[in-house]
Amino acid sequence: MTAPPDSSTSPQGLTHQEVLARRAAGQSNYAPLKTTRSYGQIFRENLFTVINFVFFAISLVMFLLHRIGDGILVVVVIFGGVLVNIYQEIWAKRQLDRIALLNRPRATVIREGQEEEIDPNDIVLGDILVARPGDQLVVDGAIVGSGRIEVDESLLTGESDLIPKQLDMPVYSGSFCVSGTACYEAQKVGCETLAYKLMAEARAFRRRLTPLQVEINVVIRVFMLIACFLWVLVGISFLSSRYSLNEIVQRFAVIAGLVPAGLLLAITLAYGLGAVRMLGQDVLIQQANAVESLSNVDTLCLDKTGTLTTNQLQMEEVYPIATQDKFEIVAQLADYAATVTAGNRTSEAITHAYPGKVRSPVAEVPFSSARKWSAIALDDDTYRGIYVLGAPEVLSRHLTLTADMLDFIQSGTEQGLRVVLFAHNPNPTLLDSETAELPDLQPLALLRFSDQLRPEAYETLEGFAQAGIEVKIISGDNPQTVAALAKQAGLQDIRLVSGAQLAEMDRAQFAQTAKDCTVFGRVTPEQKAMLVKAMRQSGRYVAMIGDGVNDILSLKQADLAIAMESGSKATRGVADIVLLKDSFGALPRTFQEGQCTRNGIQDVLKLFLVRTFCVTLLIFATAIVTESFPLQNKQSAIVALVGVGFPTMFLPIWAKPGLLPRRSMVRSMLHFVIPSTLTLTFVALLVYLFYLVVAVLNLPPGSDLTQVNYAIPRSALVTILIMGQLLLLPFLKPPTPAWVGGEPFSGDWRYSIVAGVLLAGYFLVVSIPPLSRFFELYPLGVVNYLFIGLVAIEWCFILRSIWRSRFFDRFLGIDLS
């Protein structure tokens, strides 16, 4: 419990008895917002879906037809995945609830003349609250006392201009204090506040799909339409042909398996794996799409202060300019730093080096990133006049910088030191705190401050380069200072520009400069946001790191907003990701994890598409050529499990980082999917027809085609499909140059080993009678399996030749450059 600012003039606030009485009268700020789903919602949204109803109906019919094995298989495969999804979402709900509890904002109130840190829910009507830079206003009210602040109401109004607030002016919850310090009285609390009314619906849980998930949903819906079309055809065939109800249900089940319902589960698990890995790197994911955003980032914008440096300024030198004694200048400087109400790192460093006495200013203009200076006006027996502290190049409009002063500034910036100017005007009445205009000034001293580089800065920037991410430093400090520190941190090819130069450029020049330069100094918050916007418009996928309220505008412009845990509450509030423990050094690995997640998902999607397209085409092809149906439900299930299901468990885990081409994911996969699907379908159809013809020729004399045993052709079809899908794994991640065709050389043997193990597992299933009977597989014998294996190997050579000749790429017009 501490005394409030300027306790001689600040309101005393409510007494504890008044607080209890108003709380009992229902005048508290308690108005909980529903931020996550209930357990009932999670169960309903995962269980009661159209596709689940279809599978449930199919399994029920199979149980009624006494095909218990088929019914159990449908339940285990489909509803097993649903249960995993439910468990994961419940775990996520508990984590979100826990995070919301741990990161609940605090409010500063004045009660009985003393400051208290309380939960916003404990605020009551009439409470007096304190707003300081970076604080979010948590209730609606009006300014009381002599304080003055500037607030950012952009989250409420969409306008980024800073709004000055002083006595009796209204303030609104959801806005942020950017500069100054003031007290305000709570006049509306709980459900009556503007922020609650605006955010009650916005903060309710919504299932926001990432761009990747949107594309995957399109794929799933296309296959659902195909399945519905086939179901209609199968239903018509039941009415117009000799097929039994048992056969029709089997076909319904196989067609239902064309809808890759397990694909979303695989994607969800891949995202969950990435989020768990990032949590181990002290990275808190606040938005669902942040994992995918990480995989797309190619440009990272960061501020020098708090990211490259520790933001712990230390006074290095005072260089007196005025003719008066240095000790007198230092005394004035010390009193100035002690008197300003809205302190920052610079004033804290001065106070730490030179403790001063608190004066009573007649006017004050607090520091802001847009102005680059702060000022107070004193009129007492010791000091009289205006005292200003700010950036030399900004204050140079009000005074003349001599050659010696310019040399001192230049040498400091080349060493990576922060240089500020302390100046004076003897007339205190010339400072207008409303217009923030300065009179002509006389320089008193130049100050140098050092800001220590983070120990991990060099290694971090090197990690960004390895991840293919371009780093751009955007700072309010002198560009030469920023460039010197960036060079110390290992940033290469430094091209710098100042905010003043940016202000003179037209739109085209500004956009080109944003693209070409790497260090931007003395930029305003508005310029910082414009730079981020310009980079995005040039086709970059931009991440922005910030820790102060001056970074809010640029964070909201970025594709991915990242905040430091030690930053302001406002900054953390708009961020997609928060770096716990200010773990700046974890970012390169985090970006790589995002790339791994997306690359793994793309590999999963390729295998799903090949399998689903292949079975779909086989259904049409066999119906046209033979009027038969290629697979039974259990046979389709083992093809899906061995050929796709088990391999996709490993793809996200072993995926490697790397930026992906800037085009639609589905379009980018046509190079791999189309040749694989068409050739495998054709080869599988030939194998099926070969064994079907053999089965027909082996019929006893006088038999009709209704007596054909489809067990052998279907078993042969299952075998060639599984072999083909497993052989796609070495093509997907070529272990040697000989396998390079559809994808670049990987050198990773793990995928090929998994393919070999799964193929051995399939033959083990075939060789064990109970398992082979369960999956309705007919043991074909060694000779037949060798024959099918040779066919599969020949298919590999044909497929590789097609990829290397780029026949389909040229036909489809796919640009792989």
N, C-alpha and C positions, 0 to 999 in steps of 0.2 A: 504494500500500500504506500503510494507516494503522493506528494503534493501536486496539484494540477499546475499547468503552465500559468505563470503570472498570477499566483494565488491571491495576490492582493486585490485583483479586479475580477477574477473568474467567479461564476456562480457557484454556490455552495452545494447545489444538488439536493436531492431528496434525503430524508432521514430513513433509517432502516424500518421504523414503524410505518412510515408512509408507503414504503415499498411493499411491505407485507400486506397492508390494507388494499392497495391497488391490485396486487396479485390475487388476493381473495375476491376482489370484485370482477375478476376476469379481464383485467386491463394489462395483461402481460403480452410479450411478443411471441409466446409459444404458438406456433402454427406450422406443424410438421408438413413438409412436402414429401410426397410419395416419389421416391427416386428409383426404386427397383421393384421388380415384379414379386407378387406373392408366390408361395409354393404352388397354390392351386393354378395360377396362371401358367407357371412353367409346365405343369403336368398337362393342362388342357392344350397348350400350344404345340406340344410335342406329340401328344397322343392322337388328338382329334384332327387329323389331316386327311385330305382326300386319298392320298396314296396309301396311308395306313388303313383306311376303311376298305380299300380295294384288296389289300393283302389279307386283312382280317376276314373278309368274305370268302376269299379263295381258300384260306386255311380251314375255315368252318366247313365249307363244302367238302374238302378233302377228308376231314374227320368223319363227316356223314357218309362218305363213300368208303370208309374204313381204310383209307390210305393214311394211316397214322404217321408213318415216317415222313411223308411229304408235308403233312400239316405241321409236325414238330419242326421240320427244317425251315418252313416259312416263318414260324413264330420266333425261332432262335435267331435267324439271320436278320430279320427286319426289326423285331421288337427288342432284340439284344442291342442293336444300334441305337434304338430310341432310348433305352434305359441308360446307356452310356452318355448320350446327349443330355438327358435329364440330370444325371449325376454331375456332369461338368457345369451345367448352368446353375445348379444349386450351389456348387462350390464357388462359382463366380459371384453369385448373389451374396453369399456370406463374406467374400473378400471385399466386395463393393460396400457392403454395410459397415464392415470393419474400417475400411479406408475412410468412409464418410465420417465415422466417429473420431478417428485419429486426426483427421484434417479439418475438423470443424473450426471455423474462424472464431476469434475472440474479439470482444468489444471492450473499450475503455470507457468507464462511466465515472462520474464524480458524485459521491455520496458523502454527505456530512463533511464536505470540504476536502475529501481525499480521493485520489484515483484508485480504481479497482479494475482488475481484469476479470471479466465475467463471460459466461456463455451468452450469445445473443438471445437465447430463449428466456433468459432471466431479466431482460430489459422490461421495464414497465412504462406506462404512459407518464410523461412528465420527467423522465430521467434526463440528466445532462450528460452527453457523450462528448468525447474528445476525438477529433479527426486530425491525423498527421499524414505526411506524405506516404503514399502506398496503402493507406487504410481504405477499406471499403465501408461506405456508409450503410448501416444495416437497418435503419428505420427512416421514415419520413419525418421531417421536422423543419426547424428554422434556426439560423445562426443566432447565438446569444453572446454577449460580451464583446470585447474589442478585437477579437481575432479576425483574420482574413485568409481565405483559402481559394485555390483554383481547383475545380473539379472536372473530371472527365465523365460526361453523361452519355458516351457513345453506345454503351450497352443498352441504354434505354431509348435513345433518340436516333442513333445511327450517325450523329454528327460528331466529328472528332475535335472540334474546337474546345479549348479550355474555357470554362465558365467561372468568372470571379464571383465569390460569395462573401458577404459581410453581414453586419447586423440586420436582423429581421428578414433576410432573404431566405427563400425556401431551399431545402436540400432534399434529395430523394434517395431512397434505398436503391442499391444496385449501382450507384455511381462511385467513383474513386477520387480520393484526395490526391492531387498531383503535387501541389506545393502549398506551403503555409501551414499554419496550425490554428484551429478554432474550435469552439464548443458549440454544440447544437442541441436543441431540446427535442425530445421524442414527442411528436404530436399525433402520429399515426403508427400503430404497432400491429403485429400479427397479420391477420388476413386483410387488414385495411391498407397495408402499404402498397405502393405502386409496384415494387419489385415482386411481391408475392402474386399480385394479380397477373403480371406479365409472365412470371416464371412457373406458375402452378402447372400449366399445361406443358410448357417447354421442358420442364425437368422430369416430367413423367417418362417412364421407360418407353423407348421406341426401338424396334429392331431395324437399325440403320445398316443397310447392306453396303459393303465396300464395292468399288468398281469391279474387282475380280469376282465377287460373289454375284453381282448383277449379270456378268457374262455367263457364269456357271448356271444361274437360274434360267437364262435363256436356253442354254443347252438342255437342261432338265425338262423344261416346258416343251421344247421341240420333240423330245423323245416321248413325253407324255401324250402329245397329240398323235404321234405315230402309233403308240400303244393303243390309244382309243380307236384309231382307225382300224388297226388289226383286230381289236376285240369285236368291233362291229362285223368285220368279215367272218371271224370265227363264229359269231352268233348266227349269222346268216347260214353258214355251212352246216350248223347243227340242225337248222330247220329244213334244209334242202338236201341233206346227204345222210349217209348211213353211220356217221360217226356217233359213238356212244357219249353219254354224259361224262363218263370218266375221262375219255380222250379230250373232250372239249375243255374240261376243267384243267387238265394238264397243259393244254395250249394257253389257256388264260394265265396260268401261273408263269409259264415261260415268257410270255409277252410282258407280263407285269415286271419281270426281272430286267426288261430292257430299260426301264426307267431307273437311272442310276441314283437311287435314293441314298445309297451309301456314300455318294460323292460329297454331299454337304457335310456328312459326319467326318469324312477324311479331311476336308478343309478345316472344319472346326477344331479337330484334334491337332492339325498342323499349326493353326493359330495359337491354340492353347500351349503347345510345346514351345513356340517362340516366346510367348508371354512369360512362361515359367523361366526360360533361359534369361530373359531380360530382367526379371525380378532378381535373379542372382547377381546381376550387374548393377543393382541399386537403381533400376529404372522403373518408374511407376507409370503404367499405361492408363491414361484417363479417358481416352476415346477408343471405341472399338476398332476404328479404321486406322489407328496409328501403326499397327503392325505392318499393314500393307503399305502405308505411306512411307515407312522407313525403307521399304524395298525399292521405292521409286526415286528416292532423293539423289540428285546429282549435284546440287549446289547447297552449301551450308553457309548461312550468314550468321555472324556472331559479333558481339561487342567485345572490345578489349577488356573492359573493366568487369571483373567477376568471372570471366571465362578464361582468357589467356592469363590474366593476372589474378592475384588473390583478393584484390580490392581492399587491401590493408595499406593505405597511404602512410608514408613516413616523411616528415619534414626533413629536407636535406640542407637547404641554404636559404637565407634571406639576403637579397642583394639590394641595399638601400640606394634610392635614386635622389630623394630630396636632400636638401642641404642640412636638415635637422639631424640630430644625433640618432644613431642606429638604435640605441636602447629605447628612445622615445617612440620610434616607428614600431619597434617590436611590441611596446606596451599598447600602442593604439591597435595593432593587429590582434593582440591577445584579447583585448576588451571587445573588439569587433566580433571575434569568433565566439566569445562567451555570450554575447548579447543576441546574436541572430536566433530567431525562434524556430526556423526551419533549417536545422543543421544538416550537413551532408558529410561525406568522407573527408573532404578538404578541411572544413571547419573543425572536424573532430581531430584531424592530424595536427592542426595549429594549436588547438586547446591542449592536446597531449604534450606538445613540445613547449608551449608558452601558456600556462594557465593565466586567465585574465579575470576581470571583474565584470559582473553583469550591469549594464547601463539601462537607462530607460529611454528608448528611442521615441522620437516624435513621429516618425514614419519609417516604414520598412517595405521593401520589395523583396520577397523571398526568391531564392534561386529556382530557376526552371531550365530544363534542357533547351527550350526554344530560345531563351534570352542569353544563356551562357554567362550570366552574372547575377549577383545579389547585392543589395545596398541597404544601409540604414542611415537615418538622419538623427544626429545627436545635438542637443542644445542644453548643456549643463556647464557647471563651473570648470570642469576639466577639459572636455572636448566639445567642439562646436563645428558643425558642418556635415557634409555627406561623405560617407566612407563606402567605397565600392570594391568588390573582389570579383574578378572574372577573367575570361580569356583575353589575352593581350590583343589579338587581332580584332576582336569584337569591340573592345574599349578604345581601340585606336581611332574610332570615329569621333571620339570626344577629347582626344589628346594627341600629342606628337611623340612617336617613338624615335629616340635618337639612335645613331649608329651603334653605340655601345650597348644600348638596350637590345637592339636587334641581334647583335652578336651573342649576347648572353642567352637570349631566347633560342637562337639557332643551335648553339652548342648544347643546350639542355635537351632540346628535342632530338638531336642526333644521338644522344645517350639514352633515349627512351624515357626521359624524365618528363613529368607534367609540370608546365610552367604557367603560373597565373600572375595577374597584375593587381596590386593594391593601390588604389587611387583615392583622391580627396577633392572636395570642393568646400570652401569655407562657409557657404550659405546654406543652412539646413532647410530653408523654406522652398528651395528650388526642386526638391524631390517630390514628385507627384506619384503617390503609391497607386493611384487609380489608372493613370495612363502608362506607368512604368517608363517614363522618359527621363533620360539623364542630361544634366547640364555639362558644360565644359569642365574637364577634370585636370588635376595636377598629379602626376605619378609619384607614389611614395616609395614603392619597393616592388621588386620581382621575387617571386617565391618559386622554389623548386621542390618537387615531391617525387619520391620514388615509389613505384608499385611493383612488388615482387612478382615475377613470373611463377605460374603454378609449376610445381616440380614435374608434372606429367605433360606439360604443354608441348614440348618438342616431340615426344613419342606419340601424342594424340594427333598432331597435325600430320605426322608421317603415316599414321593409321588411316586418316582420311584419304590421303593420296593413294594408298594401297586399295582402298575401297572404291576408288574411282570417283571421289567426291571433291569438287572444287570448293575451296574455302575463300570466303570474302569477309573481311573485317570492316564493320561499319560502326564508327565511334563518334562521340561528341568531342573527343580530344583532338589535339593538333595532329594533322595527318603525318607529319614527320616523326612525331613521338610514337604514333601507332605503328608506322612502318619500321622504326628502329626496334620496337619490341617484337613485331612480327618476324623480323629478320633473326632476332635472338632465339625465337621459338622455332626457327627452321623453315619458315614460309619462303618458298622460292618464287622467282619471277614477280616481284612486287611492282605494281603499277598503281600510283596513288592519285587521288583527286580530293579537293576540299569542297565543303558545302557551299562556299561562296562561288566557286567555279560552276558547281551544279546549278546554282540559282540563275546563272546567266545563259544557260543552254536552252535551246528549243526542245520539243518533245523527241524528235529523232536523235539529236545529239545526246540527250539524257539517256535514252534507251541504249544507244551504242556504248556509252560510257559505263552504264550499269553492267553491260555484258563483258566489257574488256578489262576494266580495272579490278584490282583485288583489295585495295585499301581505300576507305572513304573516311575522311576526317572532318571534324567540325560540322557534322551534319545535324540538322534538327530532327525531332521525332517525325515530323511530316515528311521530310526528305528521306528518312530511313524507310518509312512505309512506301513511299513512291519508288525507291530503289528495289524493294522486294517485289512490288507489283510489276515493275518493268522487267525484272528477271523472269517472272512467271509468264508474262506475255510473250517473251522471246522463246518460250518452249521449255524453259528450265522447270524442274520440280524442286521447289525451294523449301528448305527447313530453316527456321530462325530460332536462335537461342537468345533469351533475354532474362534479365533479373530485376529490372527496375520498371517503374510506371512509365518511363519514357519509351519503353519497348513495346507497350501494349498495342499501339497502332500497327507496327510492323509485324507483330506476332499474329494479329488478326488477318493480315494480308498474306501470310505464308501458307503454303500447302500443309506444313507440319509445324506446329508451335511447340517449342521446348522451353521449359522454365527451370531455373535453379530452385532447390528447396529453400535456400536462404533468401531468395528474392522476395519481392513484395507480394502481399496477398492478391493484389490485382493481377499481377503477372501469372501467378499460379492458377488463378481462376480461369484465364482464357487459354491455358496451355493444353495441348493434347498429351504431352509427356512431361513428367516432372523428374528431374535428376535428384534422387535422394542422396543426401550427404554431399550435394554439389559435385557429383561424380562425373566431372567433365571428361576425365580420362576413359570412362567406360563407353563414350559415344561411338568411336570407330567400331568397336566390337558389336555395339547395338545395331548400327547400320548394317553391318555384315549379317547379323542374325535376321534382320528384316529381309535382306536379299536372299538368304538361305530359305526362309519360309516361303517366299513367293516362288523361287525357283523350284523348290520341292513340290509345291502345289501344281505348278505347270507340268512337271513330270507325271504327277498323279493323274492329272486331267488327260494327258496324252494316252495313257494306258486305258483309262475308262472309255474314252472316245473310240479307240480302236476296237475294244471288245464289244461295245454296244452297237456301233455301226456294223461290225462284222456279223454279229448274230442277227441283226435286223435284215441285212441283205440276204443272209442264208435263208431266213424264213420266206422271203419273197422268192428267192431263186429256186428253192426246193419245191415250193408250191407250184411254180410255173413249169418246172422240168419234170417233176415226179408226182405231183399232187400229194406229197407226204409232208410231214412235219419233222424238222431235223432233230430236235432234242426233247427229252423229257425234263420235268421240273428239277429233279435231283441232278441230272446230268448238267443242266444249265447252271445249277448252283455250284458244282465242283469246278466248272470252267471259270466262273466268276471268282471263287475263293482262291484257287491255286494260281490262276493267270493274272488276276488283278488285286484281289483283296489282300493277300499276304504280302505281295511286293510293295503295295502302297503303304504298308506299315513302316517300311525302312526308308522310302524315298525322302520324306521330309527330314528324317533324322540325319541322313548322310548328305543332304544337299549342300552345295558349296555356294559362297557368295559370288556376286557378279551382277552388273546392271543388265537389264533386259532391253530388247529393241523397243523403240517408242511407237508401238502400233498395237492394235487390238490383239488380245491374247489368243483368241480363237483363230484370227488370221495368221498369227505368227506360228501356229501349230500345224497349219495345213501342210507344210513341207514334210512333216513327219507322219501325220495321221492319214492323209489321203493315199499315198503309195502303200503304206502298211495295210490299210483296210482293204483296198481293192485287190491287192495281190494275195493277201491271206484268205480273203473270202473265196477267190477263184480257186486257189490250191485246195482249201478245205472242201469246197463243193466237188472238185474232181475226186478227192479221196472218198467222199461220201458216196458219190455215184459209182465209183469203181467197186466198192464193197457191196453196194446195193445191187449192181448187176450180177456180181458173183452170187449173192444170196438168191436172186431170181433164177439164175442158171442152175442152182443146186436144188430147186424145188422138185419134188417128185412129179413124175409124169401125170398130167391131168389136173394138177393143182392150179388154182387161180391166184391172182396177185394179192388177194386179201389175206393169203396165208404166208406172205413174205415175213420173215423174221427180221425186224428192224434193229435188233439188239446189236448185231455185229457192225452194220454201217454206222449206227449212232455212237458206238464205242470208238470206232475208228475216227469219227468226226471229233469226238471229245479229245482224243489223243492228239490229233494234228492241231486243234485249236490251242490246247495247253502248251504243246511244244512251240508253236508259233508265237504265242504271247510271251512265253518265257525267253525265247530267243530275241525278243524285242528289247529286253533289258540290256544285253551287251551293246545293241545298237543305240540305246538311249544314253548309255554311259560307256563308250568304247574303251575297253581295257588296253587294246593295242591298235595301232594304225590300220590294221586289216579290217577292223569293224567300223571304221569311220565311214559314214555315208549320210545318215539322217541327222547326226549331231556331231559337234566338235569332239576331238580326242580328249578323253578324261584321264586315262591311266589308272582308274579305280577298279580293282578286281572284285570288290565286295558285291556289286550288283550281279556280276556273272556267277559268283559263288552262290549267292542266294538263288539264282535261277537253277543252278545245278542241284542244289539241295531240294528245292521244291519239285523239280522233275523226279528226283529219286523218291520223294514223298508220294508223288502221284503213283509211281509204279509200285510202291509199297501198298498203297490202298488197293490197287488192282490185284495184287498178289494175295491179299488176305480175304478169303471168301466172304466173311460177314460184311466187311466194308464194301467189297465189290458188289455184293447183292443189294446193300442199302442204296448205293448210288446207281444201281441198275447198269453196271458196267460189265461187259462180256470180256473175259481174258482172251486176247487175240493170239498169244503165243509169241515166242522170241522172233521168229522170222517176220511176222507182220509188223511188229514194233520196229524192227530194223528197217523194214521197207518204208514205213511212215517217217522214221527218223531221217532216212536218206532224202525223202521228198522234202522234209523241212529244211535240211541243209541246202538242197538245190534252190529252194525258195529264198533262202538267205542270200545266195549269190545273185539271184535275179533282182531281189529288192535292193541290194547294195548297188548294182549296176544302174538301176532306175534312179536312185538318189544321186549317184555321182554324175550321171548324164543330165540331171536336172530337167528331165522331160516334163514331169507334172508341174514343176515350178514355172517353166516357160509357158506351158499351156494355160495355167491358172493366172499367170501374171504376178506371181509372188516375188516381191523384191526382198532378197536376203542380205543386201549390202548394208 
